[in-house]
Amino acid sequence: MSIQSNISLKQFNTFNIDVSAKHFAAFNSIDQLEELLHDPLLSDNPTMVLGGGSNILFTKNVEAVVLKNEITGIEKISEDENYYYIKAGAGESWHHFVMHCLQNGYAGIENLALIPGNVGASPMQNIGAYGVEIKDVFHSLEAIHLNDKQKKIFNMDECAFGYRESAFKNRYQNEFVITAVTYRLLKKPSYNISYGVIEQELEKMKVTELSCMSIAKAVMNIRNSKLPNPAVIGNAGSFFKNPVIAASSFDHLQEQFPSIVGHFLENGEYKLAAGWLIEQCGWKGYRKGDAGCHEKQALVLVNFGNASGEEIYQLSELIITSVFNKFGVLLQREVNIC
Ligand code: EPU
């Protein structure tokens, strides 16, 4: 296993941005990772750990040693009356993991089918869709500290999960390599079809008896109908977070914009649909060069071919400014800018 130099990262990020890494190495076991962590190049250069590259926008060449996590494997490590405890390697494809769980009767992540990226990113981003987030099924994760090379196990509280947030995006940023994640999955399914679109899709599919597989299929149909497939058009899913605002601000906005889309939260605040805000500013379907805003989901920025990361970043700046000018709401990026 060797560290290579000047490697294009185009095939390693779902935006398909063509930047290069000063140094690059992939590892598929903890032993390989430990060997890499002792390489002198790592003492002389910053380190960047890359998973599926599905939530990152590269805006320049990466002057670091990029370590690509390819640790795979899925294992049932224990079970109790209600749960299976399933451990997966951080480099395992997330969707492959979901399919494995469905086939083996491990319930709880059927709503998270078809999310691009790897297992390791699931706690990092607290990935979520259609009413389910990783924090609902998370048990623990294993990680190795980049400097002291010690193994550490993190439980739920230590991960400090929030909306598309965790300690690994904040206080522990660039400190750890997540090597495996253990999920606590249900023996007896508890279906979550609270999202109206899922119910509508199940009706369309003429499903009379719910199952984890039918929900996963409904979710896949919905995603395929409006989210661009990164294998065809470069993208990183939602580029921005849905902004959360106070109830009083929501009431004020609703007076001015009666059709505004907002979702009441348990804590009394409102989560606005950023896609709606962006669409109202006229960006949906916008294209300049190869950088654009998706025609079916305005929250998703796309690379039609050869856009640079900087062009996509500049587009995101224009969108943030126009949404702020029209609604007084400041969008935050969900995608990591590098
Ligand atoms: N909408 C528009 N125009 C658009 C897009 C959306 O008006 O162009 C409005 C619609 O009224 C729609 C509402 O926004 O009813 C919500 O849209 P959607 O159901 O597509 O979900 P979202 O809020 O835009 C979030 C997540 C997605 C996740 C879906 C489904 C974030 C940042 N995004 O999107 O996650 O799949 O809900 O649960 O929270 C991701 O994180 O990369 C991602 C794709």
Residues whose N, C-alpha, C, O or C-beta is under 5 A from the ligand:
A	BS01	EPU	G128 A129 Y130 G131 A236 G237 S238 F240 K241 N242 V261 A273 G275 W276 E279 K296 Q297 A298 L299
